[in-house]
C-alpha cells in the first residue's frame, strides 16, 4: 500500500505525463500490475501473442479452404466444358463412323487439325466396339482418310495424350513401321 501512495505522490509532484509509463494499479489480490496498454486497431484480435498466432493460423486455414473450394469449382467447370466440347466433336463424326457398319462412305471429309485427337478417339472407340466386316470397313475408312499419317504425325509432335491415342490407332491399324519410335517413346521418361 505504501508503494501505491509513493507512486501516486510522485505522479502529482512530477506530473502525470512524466510518469504515465510507470503508473501502476492496485489489483484485488493486493499485487501491483502495469496499466493496460491502449487497444490496438484490431480490437477483435486477441492480445496474447500466442493467441494471435493461433488466431492468424485459423484465419489462414479458412482462407486456404475457400481457395481450395474455388479451385475445385473452377476445375469442375473446366471438366464440364471439356466434356461438352468432346460430345459435340463426337457428334460431328458419329454419322460418318456409323455408316461404316455397312460400307465405307463415298465422300470423306478432311479432319481439321484441331479435331484430330477427337476423331481418333471416336474411331478407336468404334473400332474396339465392332467386329468382323464393320471393323474392316473402319480400317478401310482409316486408309482412305490417311489416319496412319495423322497418327504418325501426332506420335512425334503431339502431347502425351495425343501420342498415346496415336499409338492405339497405329496398333489397331497394325502399323509395324513405327516400332523404333514406339520404343523410344516408351524409353523416354
C-alpha positions in Angstrom: 0.0 0.0 0.0 2.9 2.3 0.7 4.3 1.8 -2.7 1.0 2.9 -4.3 1.0 6.0 -2.2 4.6 6.7 -3.2 3.8 6.3 -6.9 0.7 8.4 -6.7 2.6 11.1 -4.8 5.4 11.0 -7.4 2.7 11.4 -10.1 1.3 14.5 -8.5 4.8 16.0 -7.9 6.2 15.3 -11.4 3.0 15.5 -13.4 1.0 12.6 -15.0 2.7 12.9 -18.4 6.2 12.2 -17.0 5.3 9.1 -15.1 2.4 7.7 -17.1 4.6 4.8 -18.2 5.4 3.9 -14.6 1.8 4.2 -13.3 0.5 1.0 -11.7 -2.9 0.0 -10.4 -3.8 -2.0 -7.3 -5.4 -5.4 -8.1 -7.8 -7.2 -5.7 -5.1 -9.6 -4.6 -3.1 -6.6 -3.4 -0.3 -7.1 -6.0 0.7 -4.4 -8.4 0.3 -4.6 -12.2 1.0 -2.3 -15.1 -1.7 -0.2 -16.6 -3.1 -1.9 -19.7 -1.8 -0.6 -23.0 -4.2 1.2 -25.3 -6.3 -1.0 -27.5 -4.9 -2.0 -30.9 -6.7 -1.0 -34.1 -7.6 -4.7 -34.3 -9.9 -4.7 -31.3 -11.3 -8.1 -32.3 -7.9 -9.8 -32.3 -6.6 -11.4 -29.1 -3.9 -9.5 -27.3 -1.9 -12.5 -26.1 0.9 -13.2 -28.7 0.3 -17.0 -28.7 -3.4 -16.5 -29.2 -2.6 -14.1 -32.0 -0.5 -16.7 -33.8 -3.3 -19.3 -33.3 -5.9 -16.8 -34.5 -3.9 -16.0 -37.6 -3.3 -19.6 -38.4 -7.1 -20.2 -38.1 -7.8 -17.3 -40.4 -5.2 -18.6 -42.9 -6.8 -22.1 -42.8 -10.2 -20.6 -43.5 -8.8 -18.5 -46.4 -7.0 -21.6 -47.8 -10.2 -23.7 -47.5 -12.1 -21.1 -49.5 -9.4 -21.0 -52.2 -9.4 -24.8 -52.4 -13.2 -24.7 -52.8 -12.8 -22.1 -55.6 -10.2 -24.3 -57.3 -12.4 -27.4 -57.2 -15.3 -25.3 -58.6 -13.2 -24.0 -61.4 -11.7 -27.4 -62.2 -15.3 -28.9 -62.3 -16.4 -26.1 -64.7 -13.4 -26.8 -66.9 -14.2 -30.5 -66.9 -17.9 -29.8 -67.8 -16.8 -27.5 -70.7 -14.3 -30.1 -72.0 -16.9 -32.9 -71.8 -19.4 -30.8 -73.7 -16.9 -30.0 -76.4 -15.9 -33.7 -76.6 -19.6 -34.7 -77.0 -20.1 -32.1 -79.8 -16.9 -33.3 -81.6 -18.0 -36.9 -81.4 -21.5 -35.9 -82.5 -20.0 -34.4 -85.7 -18.1 -37.7 -86.5 -20.7 -40.1 -85.3 -22.8 -40.3 -88.6 -19.6 -40.9 -90.7 -18.5 -43.7 -88.4 -22.0 -45.2 -88.2 -22.1 -45.5 -92.0 -19.1 -47.8 -91.7 -21.3 -50.5 -90.2 -22.4 -51.4 -93.8 -19.9 -49.9 -96.2 -17.2 -47.2 -96.5 -18.8 -43.9 -97.3 -18.1 -42.5 -100.7 -17.4 -38.9 -99.7 -14.9 -38.5 -96.9 -14.3 -35.1 -95.2 -10.9 -33.9 -94.2 -10.2 -33.9 -90.4 -9.3 -30.4 -89.2 -6.1 -30.2 -87.3 -7.7 -29.2 -84.0 -10.1 -32.2 -84.2 -7.7 -34.9 -85.0 -7.4 -36.2 -81.4 -11.2 -36.3 -81.0 -11.7 -38.1 -84.3 -9.0 -40.7 -83.5 -10.7 -41.2 -80.1 -14.1 -41.8 -81.7 -12.5 -44.0 -84.4 -10.7 -46.1 -81.8 -13.9 -46.5 -79.7 -15.8 -47.7 -82.7 -13.0 -50.0 -83.8 -12.9 -51.6 -80.3 -16.7 -51.9 -80.3 -17.2 -53.6 -83.6 -16.2 -56.9 -85.1 -16.0 -58.5 -88.5 -16.9 -56.6 -91.6 -17.7 -53.4 -89.8 -14.2 -53.3 -88.3 -12.7 -53.9 -91.7 -14.8 -51.0 -93.0 -13.4 -48.8 -90.3 -9.9 -49.8 -91.3 -10.6 -49.1 -94.9 -12.0 -45.7 -93.8 -8.8 -45.1 -92.0 -6.7 -45.8 -95.1 -8.8 -43.6 -97.2 -8.6 -40.7 -94.7 -4.8 -41.3 -94.2 -5.3 -41.9 -90.4 -1.9 -43.7 -90.3 -0.2 -40.5 -91.4 -2.1 -38.4 -89.0 -1.4 -40.8 -86.2 2.4 -40.9 -87.1 2.5 -37.1 -87.0 0.7 -37.0 -83.7 3.1 -39.6 -82.3 6.0 -37.3 -83.0 4.7 -33.8 -82.3 1.7 -34.2 -80.0 1.2 -34.1 -76.3 1.4 -37.3 -74.3 -2.3 -37.7 -74.6 -2.1 -37.4 -78.3 0.9 -39.7 -78.5 -1.0 -42.4 -76.6 -4.0 -42.0 -78.9 -1.7 -42.3 -81.9 -0.1 -45.4 -80.5 -3.5 -47.0 -80.0 -4.6 -46.1 -83.6 -1.4 -47.4 -85.1 -1.9 -50.6 -83.1 -5.4 -51.1 -84.4 -4.2 -50.4 -88.0 -1.3 -53.0 -87.4 1.3 -50.5 -88.5 4.7 -52.0 -87.8 6.8 -49.2 -89.3 6.8 -47.2 -86.1 8.4 -49.8 -83.7 11.6 -47.9 -83.3 9.8 -44.7 -82.5 7.5 -46.6 -80.1 10.5 -48.0 -78.3 12.0 -44.5 -78.0 8.7 -43.2 -76.7 8.4 -45.9 -74.1 12.1 -45.5 -73.0 11.9 -41.7 -72.6 10.9 -40.5 -69.1 
